[in-house]
Amino acid sequence: MSVKLYRINPDHNLPWNDLPRLPIDEAIIKDLDIYELLGKAKAAIGKLQGRSMAIPNQGTFINTISLQEAKASSEIEHIFTTDDELYKAFSDDVMPTPGPAMEVLRYRESLLTGYEYVKNRGEFDLGYFEQIYQTTTQLDDGIRKSLPQSYIKQGGSGPNAGQVIYTPPRGGKVLEELLSNLMDFVKIESESSLDPLLKMAIAHFQFESIHPFTDSNGRIGRIFNIHFLMNQGLLDLPILFLSKYILAYKEDYYSGLTGVTRRADWKGWILFMLRGIERTSLDTFNKINAILSAKEAILDLLKKESSISRPESLVEAIFTQPLSKVKHLVDKKLYAENTARNYLNQLVELGICEKREMEGVHYYLNRELYRILGS
């Protein structure tokens, strides 16, 4: 039935300028399996939203979980950095030299600035997508031109590696019209009666199929996922760790996209995305609880085993990011320099932090936070 209701891509070697516009026929996804999993995904993201609303210092989770989301999303595009490199770059509060850590921090910047963009305007527009693209890539162009042509090729090292598996639409006006159609579809007041989670799955496929930019379409599409959920009121914070799931099931992710273009297999694609929302919502929920429990346990220990003044402020500071420096505490006007150094060294003696020297600077690694984020 789906093949008749949805026009598939007739030739993956030619630009798919006839990519079906949205909305798709809702009969395509009227399926008991989809509705059953939709209920589970909605319950999971509702649980995460409810927990995040009760967090006293939300900046802790925006900083830490958004870094991990940025790292996982970048790894999908074969941009790899270690946690240590990433946390050091973030701790230094300066953009590192060109390389993987810089790419990841650019992604995180796009995640946060794009959220502010949509929050201020109330909806998505072409300027949103171009800002995300330019912030992520540091390029100053916009929508792809007619030339050169963009192709999606088979990755890996197998016998089909390098073969064209999909050719996105071509021509600036075509891309702008397709993006305009997508933006109409995701508006809160759009005519579509679809549940927002189903709409997100469909919109993500559509954006990746349009492939409007010369670079970073995958990362932009994953940022778009989170901003859409926030725009729909399903999340208050950009803390859904969805890229971790996509990274773990990368082949299924790409085969799901291809399944729609070649077989109109919308059911397979939507089930994949709903499963990802369910699992990562629960995973993020558990991470939040683990971090809050660790903060409470460390605060109790400091009150009993140390003479540190304002221990609540110190614990809050070391949970804002995995690597702390004396400078952080001084800049926040929590303590004088010598006092800050003394207190951080006390955390090392208590086994709470690990002292590391990198490029002549001392950093203090929050061991529990590091462990939880890496799990």
N, C-alpha and C positions, 0 to 999 in steps of 0.2 A: 504493500500500500504506500509506503513512504516514497518509493521511487517514482510513483505516479504523481504524488502530491508535491514533490520537490525535484526540480530540474538539476540533474547532476552535471558535472564538468565533462563535456564530450571529448576533449583532447587536452591532456595535461601539459602538452608541449606548446600550446597557444594561450595567449592571455585570456583569462576568464572574465571578459568584460560583461558577460551576461550573468555574472554572479547574482542569484536571486535576491531581490530586495526584501527587507524585513517589513512586517512580520512574516514568519513562515505560517503555513496553515496549521492551526493548533491541533487538528486531527492527527498530525504526524506524531505528536508526543502524548496523546491520550492513551496512557499505558499504565497498568496497575503496578508494575515494577518501578516505574518512574515515580508515581505518586507515593508509593510506600517509602522509597528512599528519600523523596522530597520531605516527607514528614520527619524523618530521622535527622536530616540535615538542618531543617528549620529548628528542631528542638536543640540540636548541638550549638548552633550559632546563637540561639537565644540564651542558652546557658552561659556562653562566653560573654555575650553582651551584658547580661545581668551581673556577672562577676566583675567585669571591667568597670562598671558604673560605681562599684563599691570600693574601688582602689583609692586610697588616700592620696598617693602621689603618682599620678598617671604618667608623668615624664619618665619614670623608671622603666616602664614597659615600652613606651614609645622608643626610647633609646636602644634598649637591649634587644627586644624582639624584632624591631624594624631592621637592625643590623643583620640579624640572622636571616630574615626574609631577603634582604638585599644580597647577601652572600649566596644563598641557595639559588635565587633567580639568576644570578650572574654565572653560577656554575653550570646551569642548563645551557648557557651559551659558551661554555668552555673557557670561562674567565675564573681562574682559581687563585685564591689567596688563603693563607693560614689564618686561624683565629687570632694568633699572636700578632701577625702583621696588621690585621684589620683593627684589632682593639688598640694597638699602639697608635695607629694613624688617627683613630677617632679620639683617643685620649689627648693627643697633641693638639687637637683642635685647629689643625692646618691641613690643607689638601696636600697629600703626599706627592712625590714625583710620579710621573706617568707610569702606570702599571696596574696590576689587578686590584690592589687596595684602593687606588684612586677610583677605578671603575665602580667598585662596590659602594664607595661613599657617594659617588655621583647618583647612583641608583637610589640610595637612601634619601638624598636631597630631593630627588624627583618625587619620591613617595610623600614627603612632607610638604613641599611647595605646591605640588599638584592638588593635595587635599585642601590647602588654603585657597587655591584658585577656585575650585568647585564650590567650596563653602561660601565664598564671597559672592559668586554669581548664581548659585543655586542649580546650575545645570552644566552639562558638557557642551563645549563648542570647539571650533577648529583651533582657536587660540590655546585651549587646554592641551590638545594633543601635540601641538607644535612646541609648547613650553616643555612638556615632558620629554619630547624628542631632543630638544636643544640642550636641556639640562643634563640629560643622560649621556649624550654623545659629545657635547661641547662643539657641535657643528652649528652653523648659522643659516642653513638652508631650511626648506620646509618639505612640502609634499613632493614626492618623486616626479620627475619630468618624464616625458615619453622615452627619452634615451638617457642612459643605457637601460636595456630591458633587465628586469629582475627575474631570477629563477630560484626556485627552491629545489635543492638537490639532495639526493640520498647521502647521508653521512656514513661514518664508519669506514671499515677497510674491506668489506665483503665484496662479492662479485658485482653487485649493483651500485657500489659506491661511486658518487659523482654523476649518476644519471638524474635527469630532470624528473621530479615527481609532481611538481605543480608550478604553473606559471601564473602569477598574480595579474590582476587587471592592469591595463596600461593606458596612460594618458592622463594629464593633470585634471581635466574636466571630469573624466570618468571617476577618478579617485575622489574628487571633491563631492561629486554627486552621491557616491556610495557612502562617504563619511557623513554627509548631511542626512541621508536616510538612516544611518546607524544612530546618529544623535537624536533624531526624532523618535526612534524606537525606545531609547533609554530614558527619555524624559519621564518624570514622575507622573505627569498628567497625560501620558500617551494613551492612545485608544486600546492598546494591548491589555488584555485582562490576565496575562501570565503572571505567575508568582515571581517575585524579584530574583529568586535563585535560578529559576529556569531562564529568566530573561538574561541573567549574567552569563550563563553557559552559552546561550545563543549569541549574545553580543561579543563574547570573547572569540568564538569561532569566526564571526563576521569580520572582526577587526583583523585577525590573523590572515584571513583570506584576502582582505583588501590590501594588506601589506603596504601601507601608504608611504613608508619612509625607506630610505636607502640602507638604514642600519637600525638595529635594536628594536625591531618590531615585536619580538618575543617578550622582551623586558617591559616595553611600554604596555603591551596587552595585559601582562600580569599586574602591573601597577594599576591599570584601568579597572581590573577586577575588584581590587580593594576599595578604590575610590567610589565605584558604583555601589558597593554594599554600604558604604558610609553615607552616600547621597540618598540611599533608600531608607536610611534609618535603622539598618540592621547591625551596624557597628558604630561606636562613638570614637574608637581609636584605630589607627592603621596597624593592628597587631595580629591579623590573621596570617598564619605562617603557611600559606597555600603553596608556595614554591617548593617547600620541603617535600610535599607529596608529589608534585609534578616531577621533581628531580628523581625521587625514588622510583617513579613509574614513567620514566621519560619515554620509553618506546611505546607504551600504551597511549601516552599523551599525543605523540605524533601520529600514531596509527588511527587514533580517534578522529583527529582532524582530517586525515586522508579518507577515513571511512565515510565521512559526510560528503566530501567532494566527489567520490567515485561510486558510492553505493547508497547515498542518502541515509546512512545509518545514524540518524539523529539519536536514537535510543541509546546506542553504545556510547556516544559522546556525552550525552547528558548524564547518564549513570556514572561515568568516570568523574565528571566534575562534581556531581552531588556527593559522591563518595569522598572526594577530596575535601569538600567543605565540611562534611561531617567529621572526618578523622582529624583534620587540622584544627577545627574548632575545639574538639575535645583535648587535643594535644596542647594547644595554647592555654586552654583552661587549666590543665594540670601543671603547666609550667608556671602560670601565675600563682597558683596555690603553693607550689614548691618554693618559689621565690619569697612569698609572703611568710611562709613557715620558717625559712632560713633567716629572714630578717628578724623575726620574733625571737628565735633561739639565740642568735648572736647578741641581740639587745639584752636579753636576760643574762647571758654570760658576762657581758661588759658591766652590767649593774652589780653583779656578784663578785667578779674577779678583778676589777680594775678600779682605778680612781679617775677615770676619764670624765671630764665635765661635758655636759650636754651629749651623752652617748647617743640619744635619738638622732641628733643632727649628723653625727659621724656615721652611724649605720645608714642613714638615708643617703649620704654622700657616696659611700662605697658601693651602694647598690644602683647608683645612677648609670654606671658603666663598669665593665669588668676590671679595667686598669685605672687606678687612681694615682695621683701625684700630690706631693706637698702643695704645689701651686694651685691645684683645684680647691683645696680647703682654704687656702689663703685668699684666693680670688672670690670665693663665696663669703668671705669675711666671717668664717666660722672660728678660726684660730689664727694666732700669730705663727710665723714660719717655724720657729723652734718647737712650739707646742704641737703644731700639726705633724712635724717629723717625729716627735716623740710618741705621739698617739698612734701613728701608723706603724711605727716599730713595735709598739705594744701589741698591735693586732697580729704582727708576725710572730711574736713570742707566744701568743695564745693560739696560734695555728689557724687563725681566721684568714690571714693574707699570706701571700708568698712574695718576698721581695726579689725583684729582678732588675738587673742593670742592663740597659740597652742604649748604645751610643752615648755612654757617659751619663745617662739620666736614670734615676731610680724610680721604678714603678712598683705599685703594690697591687698584686692580683687577688681579687676576691675569689677564693677557691670554690666556695659553694655556688656562687653565681656562674662562674666559668663552667662548672660541672653541669649545672642545670641547663644552661643554654646549649651545651654540646650534646645533651642526651637526646 
